[in-house]
Amino acid sequence: MKEIGKQIAERRKKNGLTQQDLSEISGVSAKTINSIELGKANPSVNVLSKVANPLGLVISLSERIMHE
């Protein structure tokens, strides 16, 4: 989650947006956005998509193969 949060923060800043701006655009609280950017949140795919989409970021899921 830290890497995703870092990418969101970088893109938000590049677009000249504050966390409050992104909150208003995405409908996700500024507190949640802050937690995501710090890698402290475990947001649902829906919340992550709401935050990422206005920034032009795409969330994709890939299958992980676990070796036992």
C-alpha positions, 0 to 999 in steps of 0.5 A, spaced: 500 500 500 505 504 501 507 504 493 500 506 491 499 511 496 506 514 494 504 514 487 497 517 489 501 523 492 506 524 487 500 525 482 496 529 486 501 534 487 503 534 480 496 536 478 497 542 483 491 539 488 491 539 495 488 533 499 482 537 500 481 538 493 482 531 491 477 529 497 472 534 494 473 531 487 473 524 489 468 524 495 473 521 499 474 524 506 481 528 506 483 524 512 482 517 508 486 520 502 492 522 507 492 515 510 492 512 503 498 516 501 502 515 508 500 507 506 496 506 513 490 505 510 487 499 507 482 502 502 477 497 498 478 497 491 472 502 490 475 507 495 482 506 491 478 507 484 475 514 487 481 517 489 485 514 483 481 516 477 480 523 478 488 523 477 488 519 471 491 513 475 488 506 473 487 501 478 489 494 476 489 487 479 493 481 478 493 474 480 499 472 485 501 465 485 503 463 492 508 457 493 508 453 499 
